[in-house]
């Protein structure tokens, strides 16, 4: 985890796995990132194993960021298998998860 004090952005780079087995430790890491700055970027470009529990973890952390008035971004890079999984499980969004609050869905903000 790195923090760019000039821009007040915390970058968290996850590697290898984003699965239920790692959920507790990854949740703690992501929540620490949210405590450090108003903007957090989660880099999952190096993840090669993931499951729906990992996707749910990202959603939960994004929901927490929105509740806190913070921004959470996702950097996918060239991770085509991850993007394919998002499409397969129906997570792609053309509008925000909750249009009433004006917040976009995490899956609209996937950065390549």
Secondary structure as a PSIPRED ss2 file (coil, helix, strand):
# PSIPRED VFORMAT (PSIPRED V4.0)

   1 X C   1.000  0.000  0.000
   2 X E   0.000  0.000  1.000
   3 X E   0.000  0.000  1.000
   4 X E   0.000  0.000  1.000
   5 X C   1.000  0.000  0.000
   6 X C   1.000  0.000  0.000
   7 X C   1.000  0.000  0.000
   8 X C   1.000  0.000  0.000
   9 X E   0.000  0.000  1.000
  10 X E   0.000  0.000  1.000
  11 X E   0.000  0.000  1.000
  12 X E   0.000  0.000  1.000
  13 X E   0.000  0.000  1.000
  14 X E   0.000  0.000  1.000
  15 X E   0.000  0.000  1.000
  16 X E   0.000  0.000  1.000
  17 X E   0.000  0.000  1.000
  18 X E   0.000  0.000  1.000
  19 X C   1.000  0.000  0.000
  20 X H   0.000  1.000  0.000
  21 X H   0.000  1.000  0.000
  22 X H   0.000  1.000  0.000
  23 X H   0.000  1.000  0.000
  24 X H   0.000  1.000  0.000
  25 X H   0.000  1.000  0.000
  26 X H   0.000  1.000  0.000
  27 X H   0.000  1.000  0.000
  28 X H   0.000  1.000  0.000
  29 X H   0.000  1.000  0.000
  30 X H   0.000  1.000  0.000
  31 X H   0.000  1.000  0.000
  32 X H   0.000  1.000  0.000
  33 X H   0.000  1.000  0.000
  34 X H   0.000  1.000  0.000
  35 X H   0.000  1.000  0.000
  36 X H   0.000  1.000  0.000
  37 X C   1.000  0.000  0.000
  38 X C   1.000  0.000  0.000
  39 X E   0.000  0.000  1.000
  40 X E   0.000  0.000  1.000
  41 X E   0.000  0.000  1.000
  42 X E   0.000  0.000  1.000
  43 X E   0.000  0.000  1.000
  44 X E   0.000  0.000  1.000
  45 X E   0.000  0.000  1.000
  46 X E   0.000  0.000  1.000
  47 X E   0.000  0.000  1.000
  48 X E   0.000  0.000  1.000
  49 X E   0.000  0.000  1.000
  50 X E   0.000  0.000  1.000
  51 X C   1.000  0.000  0.000
  52 X H   0.000  1.000  0.000
  53 X H   0.000  1.000  0.000
  54 X H   0.000  1.000  0.000
  55 X H   0.000  1.000  0.000
  56 X H   0.000  1.000  0.000
  57 X H   0.000  1.000  0.000
  58 X H   0.000  1.000  0.000
  59 X H   0.000  1.000  0.000
  60 X H   0.000  1.000  0.000
  61 X H   0.000  1.000  0.000
  62 X H   0.000  1.000  0.000
  63 X H   0.000  1.000  0.000
  64 X H   0.000  1.000  0.000
  65 X H   0.000  1.000  0.000
  66 X H   0.000  1.000  0.000
  67 X H   0.000  1.000  0.000
  68 X C   1.000  0.000  0.000
  69 X C   1.000  0.000  0.000
  70 X C   1.000  0.000  0.000
  71 X E   0.000  0.000  1.000
  72 X E   0.000  0.000  1.000
  73 X E   0.000  0.000  1.000
  74 X E   0.000  0.000  1.000
  75 X E   0.000  0.000  1.000
  76 X C   1.000  0.000  0.000
  77 X C   1.000  0.000  0.000
  78 X C   1.000  0.000  0.000
  79 X C   1.000  0.000  0.000
  80 X H   0.000  1.000  0.000
  81 X H   0.000  1.000  0.000
  82 X H   0.000  1.000  0.000
  83 X H   0.000  1.000  0.000
  84 X H   0.000  1.000  0.000
  85 X H   0.000  1.000  0.000
  86 X H   0.000  1.000  0.000
  87 X H   0.000  1.000  0.000
  88 X H   0.000  1.000  0.000
  89 X C   1.000  0.000  0.000
  90 X C   1.000  0.000  0.000
  91 X C   1.000  0.000  0.000
  92 X C   1.000  0.000  0.000
  93 X C   1.000  0.000  0.000
  94 X C   1.000  0.000  0.000
  95 X C   1.000  0.000  0.000
  96 X C   1.000  0.000  0.000
  97 X C   1.000  0.000  0.000
  98 X E   0.000  0.000  1.000
  99 X H   0.000  1.000  0.000
 100 X H   0.000  1.000  0.000
 101 X H   0.000  1.000  0.000
 102 X C   1.000  0.000  0.000
 103 X E   0.000  0.000  1.000
 104 X C   1.000  0.000  0.000
 105 X C   1.000  0.000  0.000
 106 X H   0.000  1.000  0.000
 107 X H   0.000  1.000  0.000
 108 X H   0.000  1.000  0.000
 109 X C   1.000  0.000  0.000
 110 X E   0.000  0.000  1.000
 111 X E   0.000  0.000  1.000
 112 X C   1.000  0.000  0.000
